């Protein structure tokens, strides 16, 4: 068998199987209908089995076809990713596309970008608002070159407390996560709240509060680590923090994002927890207070591709560390 031929056969089969139509697969692949038919026929001959049930409309897969489709999908995606990354290694990019989760925009991101621009004035920079998990596919497809996120992405093995403190996590998805720092959560509460002026609060003091949740991304089961077994199963990040203290808030509601959550806090509808860098938002209506729990933190990761380092990465890391030094922020320097 010729390996290049196999790949073409496989992509032709997947296009037809996922579109359930030869004519749509023609549009998707740019291959003519006779070519698609020929490639799939060759594949069927190699496998000595029929994959398509050609007598039904819309077109269906045979039992063997379904098995083959489901069990080759991940392999095909992986192969396409490898081809994509290989081509990009061969042609390094001159611009830098940065993905970020909205919460880092309120913090140091603007300072970091302006410092990077000062150091590399000819570097063209694009910024893209994109969730932590979507950053994986965006890195693989080349939509972004680096990403700032707040969640651990699909670890290889379950994380224990010690593992979550390690600075880099290699996932099987070609993505490397560099832990920049842990940012503390603060309580955001309406100025009219009885605890609005109380510093160093315990989450227990909010057991009777209405808690506003806003995360779209939940903790992977394995990172929801805690010495309290029950907390392990709670994957909503704020509820997870409460459950680690053995507390279940009196009532909760969920909104679409962090801005909406803070809007509701400002309107006196409840309280929420946000990373410390958000504490300058809506300060006329919202008080922000520290929590006593040192482990009530949100990590900030720099997500990159494991095998494709953008030439601007060292300068980007220098810009971040310089700003941390200037602001007296605790961090751990990444040692490649
Ligand atoms: C930070 O707050 O540590 C941070 C924000 C944006 C990008 C990188 C780091």
Boltz pocket constraint, residues with backbone or C-beta under 6 A from the ligand:
constraints:
  - pocket:
      binder: B
      contacts: [[A, 104], [A, 105], [A, 107], [A, 108], [A, 109], [A, 112], [A, 148], [A, 180], [A, 181], [A, 277], [A, 300], [A, 320]]
      max_distance: 6.0
